[in-house]
C-alpha cells in the first residue's frame, strides 16, 4: 500500500509530489526544492550538493 503525499518547495512554495534535497550555501542546511528551483540553485554554485529525491509515493 502506498500513501500519496505532497510537500512545498522551500524556495517557490509551490506544492509538488517530487522534490530534491539540496544544500546551496555555506550554511550546509538541507532544503527541499522543485526541479526548476534546483536547476537555478545549482548553476555556478560551488556550495551546491544533491542529497536525494523525495517522492510522494512512499513504499510501506
PyMOL commands that set and color helices and strands:
alter all, ss='L'
color gray80, all
select helices_A, chain A and resi 35-42
alter helices_A, ss='H'
color red, helices_A
select strands_A, chain A and resi 7-8+15-16+18-23+31-33+49-55
alter strands_A, ss='S'
color yellow, strands_A
deselect
rebuild
show_as cartoon
